[in-house]
Amino acid sequence: MQIQDLYRIYSEHPSIQTDSRKLQSGDLFFALKGPNFNGNQFAKQALAAGAAYAVIDEPVDFFDDRLIETTDVLYTLQQLAKYHRQQFNIPFIAITGSNGKTTTKELVHEVLKSTYITYTTKGNLNNHIGIPLTILSVKKDAAMAVIEMGANHQKEIESYCTYTLPTHGIITNCGKAHLEGFGGAEGVRKGKGELYDFLRANNGTVFLMKDYDYLLEMSKGIAAIKTYGTTDADIVGVADKTGELLEVTMLKGTTIERIKTHLVGSYNLPNVLVAVTVGKYFNVPDDKIKTALENYIPSNSRSQLIERDGNKIILDAYNANPTSMKAAIENFAGMQGEDKILLLGGMMEMGEESLAEHTGIVKLIEQYQWKKVVLVGGDFDKIKHPYINFKTSLEAKEWLQQQHFKNSLLLVKGSRSMQMEKVLE
């Protein structure tokens, strides 16, 4: 079957499902495969549950005229997404980076949807499966699309660009994340820079944090660049670091004077500034930009401020790497309050640099005074340090429940696999 023929079927059944357990009547079922699952084995179940068609790439032991055979279901899904993308002549804004890309995606989406019909990545569907599914969720009424791209090795962003075909792009930053897969810090820049490479080759536009010299270097040769930063940029703003929640004073490029967010940490300043920059670029009125950013409430363990039992808890446990961990600790240390408690989980995918990076975090912690420090799992287990140590977040949870802290500040952070949010359950 040609992709055009499959697209006609998709046009009649524009809801795609890859999990037969979540299937709704009329969905298209794509039988994806992975190390621990094979969707082809569930094609019959999907059709029985009401799937309009099932796309498979292995022989099955039954006949049904609703089966669509292909050589590679994942590739077919991606090519269908590309064909769908090619039906639009609207901005597709791609966002990648080591830290802050999901928060940036959410903020940019909030600003744009105040004025335009805008579709975006749901949750963290930012990989080789989630991105094509996101593209295929964009409906014909779309005026804008915001696509988040995660990556842990080189050539990954490059592959996503082949079917996302972004017109605009944001690299939030290039930090110490997924060092094992990227092959070190330079590998991270090369991998993330694949977005700039595509935009450079296709006359795209970049929204760039001018404070980061390496982004200026990486973006050379791109004609259309809109900058944001703390000095000397198209959009300029600075963080007020005195409060628990981030407030931003705007200094240039907008009539907005101040933005009072619900985000914790001055490290979220670039995420706010780029959302302002994108909004201004696409002629979103200043009052709508301000309202959108001030009304955004973070969720899913990202820069959340929680008040419980007289304590204030910063829950930033969706993910962690040395760059984001350092920023979170330094921000926490600078917050007002004396009784501060750190509960930090190990950082994953660090490769050969893991022990050194965890040691660096311990040395950073030692520079400040804390009421208590709890380090959980990962390579924190392999380092000699004077702090409380647990293997799992559940052990840390049991410890925390026995402490009965009052009027304290707590920071909870760690890599996704550490599930540090369970400390608070």
N, C-alpha and C positions, 0 to 999 in steps of 0.2 A: 504493500500500500504506500502510495506517495504521501508526503507530508501535507500536501494540499487537500488530499482526500480525508486524512485524519483530522485536519483542521475543520473541515465541514462538519464532521461528526462532533468535534469539540464545540463548535458554534451552536449546535443543537443541545449539547449536554455540557455546559461550561463549568461544571463542578468536578474537580479531580480528587480522588482519594487513593492513598497508597497503603492504607491500613484497613483491611477487610472488616475489622471489628468496629470501625467508625463509619462505615459506609452507609450512605443514604440512598434511597431509591432514585435512580436516574443518574447517579454519579458515573464517571469514567474511572475504572480501576486500573492503575498501573502497577504491574507485578514486579516491584523492585527487588533486588537481591542485595544481601550484605553478608558479612562474615558469619552471622548467627541467624539469618533468616533467608527464606526464599519465597517471594510473593507468588511465584508460579504455582506453588502448592496450595494457594488459597483462591485461585481463580474461580473454581467451581463454587466455592462458598460465597464469593463476591457476587457472582451472577445470580445465585439463589437468593441473595439478600436484596436484589433489585438493581444491581449495576447494569447500566445501559450497554456497556461493552467492557471487556477485560483485555488489556494489552499485555501480551506474554512474549517471552523469548526462549522458552523451552517447551518440548513436547509435553502434552497432557494426555491423560487416559480417558478423555471424553470428548465428544463433539458438540459444538454449539456455534451457531452462526453469529454469535455476538463476540466470539474470540477474534482478536486482531493479533496476528503473529508478526514479530519484528526480530531483527538480529540482536538488538540491545535495547531493553526497555528504558534504561536511564538516558542513553543517548537520544532516543526518540522523544522522551519527555523534554529534554533540553532543546532539541530542534523544534519541537512544537512551540515551546516558549519563545524561541527566536522568531518563528514565523508570526506568532501573535504580536510580539514586540514590533515587528516591521509594519504592522497595520496602523501604528500610531505615529503622529508627527507632533509629539509633545516633549517637554523636558523629562528626561529620566536621570535622576540625580543619584549617583552611586556614592556610598560612604564606606570607607574602610579605615583601619588604623589599629594600633596596639591597644589603646585604652579609649573609652568614652564613645565608641561608635554607636552603641545602642541608645545611649542617652541622647547623643547628637541626632540620631535618626528620629527619636521621639519628639525632640524639641523642634526640629525642622518641619516634621509632619504637622505638629500642632500649629505652627505659624502659617504654613501654606494652606492648610485646610480651613483656616479662618476666612479665606477668600476664594479658594479654588477647590474643586472636587479632586481630592488627592488620595492616592492609594500608596500603601507602604508595607514593609515587611512586618509580619505578625510575630511577636515574641522574638525569638532568636533563630528564625528560619533563614539563616544567612549562609548556607553551604550549597554544595552541588545539587542537592535535592530541594532545599528550601527556596533558593533563588528562582529556579524555573517555576516552582509552584506559586511564588509571589507574583511573578510576571503574568502567569496565567490567571491570577485573581484580579488583574486590572481590567475593569469593565470599559465599555465603549464610551461612557460619559466622562472618562478621566481627562483632567486638564494637567495633572502632574503625577509623577510616580517617584517614590523615594525608596531606594533599594540598598539594604545593608549587605556588605560582603565581608564575611569572616574568612580567615585563611591561616594555615599553620605551616605552609611550605611554599617555595617559589613555584611560579607558573600557575598557581591557583587563581589569583585575581585575573591574570591574563585570560584564563579559560572562561571565567564568569563574564568578562567583557564581550566575548565573542557572541553571546546570545542576549546579554542585557543591553548592549550597544548604548552605553551611557552618553549623554550629551553634556553633563556637568558632573563634577566630582569633588569629593572632600576626603583628604587623608587627615584624620584627627591628629595623629602623631605617630612616631615610630619609636617604640620603647622596647624594653627587654621582655618580650612576650614570645612564646613558642620558639625559643632560641634553638631547641633541639631540631625542630623541623626546618627552620629557615637557615640554620648553619651559622648562628651568631648574629650580632647586631647589624653588621653590614648586609647580611642576608635578609634581615627584616626590612631594611630600607629598599633593597632591590625588589623584594616581593611585593611590598605595599606600593612601591613606585610603578608597578605594572599598570595601575589605574592611570597615573600620569602619562605613561607611554601610550596608552590607547587614546586618551584625550588629545595628546600632542599630535598624534597621527591623524586624528579625525576632527581637528579644529574645534575641540571642546573647550569648556570653560571650567576653571578651577577656583574654588574658594579656599584661600590659603591663610594659615596662621603665621603672620609675618614675624612673630617673635622667634620662631624656630628656623634658625639659619639653614639647617639641613633640608627643610622643605623648599626654601628658596633655591638651593642648589639643585634639588631633585626636579624642580619645575621649570628649569631653564629650557627655552625653546617653545614654551606654551604662550601663545599670543594673548589669550583672554584670561586674565587673573584678577579676581577681586579679593582684597586683603582685609584681614581683621587682626586685632592685636591690642597691646597695652600702650603702644606709642607708634606714631608714624605709619598708620594704615588707613584704608578707606573707612573702616568702622573701628572706632577706638573705645574701649571701656576698661575699667579697673574694678577689682573686687574689694568690697569692704570686709575685712577679715575679723571684725570685732564680734559679730553675732554667730549663732549656731547655724543659721541658714544663710546661704549665699545671697548677698545683695550686690548688684552691679551698678556702678555709676557710669553712664554713657558720656563720653567726652567729644565724640566727633562722628559725623555721618548720619545722625538721626536727631529728631526733635525730642526723643525719649530722654528723660533726665535720669531716671532710676528704675531698676527692675528688681523687685523683691521676689525671689524664687522660693520654692519649697525643696531645693536641693541642698545637700550638705557639702561643704568643702569648696575652697577657692579653686581647687583643681577642675571644677566644673565651669570655670569662667570661659575657657575657649569654646565649650559646647554651647553656651548661651550666646556668645559673640557671633559664632558662625550662623546660628539660627536667625539672629538679627540681620546679618549680612545677606543671607539667602532671601529673607523676607523683603529687604530693601531692594535687592536686585530684581525681584519679581513683582515689585510695586504693591506689596502688601502695605496698607496704611499703618503708620506708626502706632496708633492706638490699638489696632488689632494685634500687632506684634507684641506689644507690652502685655496686653490682656492674656494672650495665648501662653506666654512664658510664665506669667504670674499664676495662672490657673493650673499649670501642669503639676500633677502630684506623682512623684516617682513611686514605683512599685517593683515587685520581683527582686527584692533584696539589693536594689541599686540606690545608693546614696539616700537611704531612707532615715528619717529621724523618728524614733518611736519613744513614747513616754509610757513607762510602766513601773508601778510600785514606787513612785517617787524618783525613779531614775530616768535618765535620758540615754537612749541607745542609738548609736549610729550603726545601722545594718547595711554593709556594703560587701555582701558575701556572694555576689553572683560570680565573680571571678577575681583573680589576683595574679600579678606578676611583679617583679622587683620595682618597676617604675610606678605602678599604681599603688603598691604597698608603701613605698617610701612617701609618696604624696599624701596618702591617707594618714600615716603616722605623724608626719610633720604638721599637717593640718590639725589633727587631733591634739597634738602637743600645744599648739597655739591657741586652742579654744579656752575660754574662761572656765574656771573650775579647778578644784584641787584634787578631789578623789576620782582619779582616772584609771580605768581598768582596760587593758588590752587583751582581747581573745583573738589570736591570729592563727589561721590554718596554713599548712604548707603550700608552696607554689609549685605547680606541675609544669612539665614539658620544658624544663630548663636545660636538659642534656648535661654535658660535661661541666657546665658552669653552675650547676644547681647548688652544690655545697658552698661554693664561694658566695653566691647570691644570698643564700640563707644566712651565712655568716655575716654578710654585710648588713642584713636586716637586724640581726641580733646586736651588732655594734651600734646601729642607729638607735635602737631601743635604749641602749645603755647610756645614751647622751641625755636622757630626760628622767624626771622623777615620776614614778607611777605608784598607784596604790597596790595594784596587782598586775602581773603579766602572765598570761597563759598561752603557751605555744602548742599547737596541735598537729601531729602527724607530719608527713612528708620528710624532708631532710632536716627539719628541726630536731627530729629524733636522733640524728647522727652528730649533732653539734653539742659540745659542752657549753652550758650556760646556766646561770643562777635562777632561772625562772621555772614556774610550774609547767610540767610537760605531760601531755596525754596523747594517746595513739589516735583516738577518734573524737569526733564532735559530741557523740553521745556521752562519753566519759566527762568531757568538759561541761556538758549540760548538767550532769549529776552534781559536779563540783559547784557550779554556779547556783543551783537550787539550794545548796546547803549554806551559802554565804549570807543570804538575806541582806544584800546591799541596800542602802537607802541614800538618796540625794547624791548619787554617783553618776559619772559619765562613763559609758562603755562603748568601745569600738569593736565590732565583730566583722572580721574580714578573712578571706581565704579563697583558694581556687575552687572551682565548681565541684570537683570531685570530693572535696573535703566536707561539703554540705554544712558549712558553719552556721547556716540559719537554724539548724536543728538545736543549737545551743539555747535558743530562745523559745523553743516549743514547750 
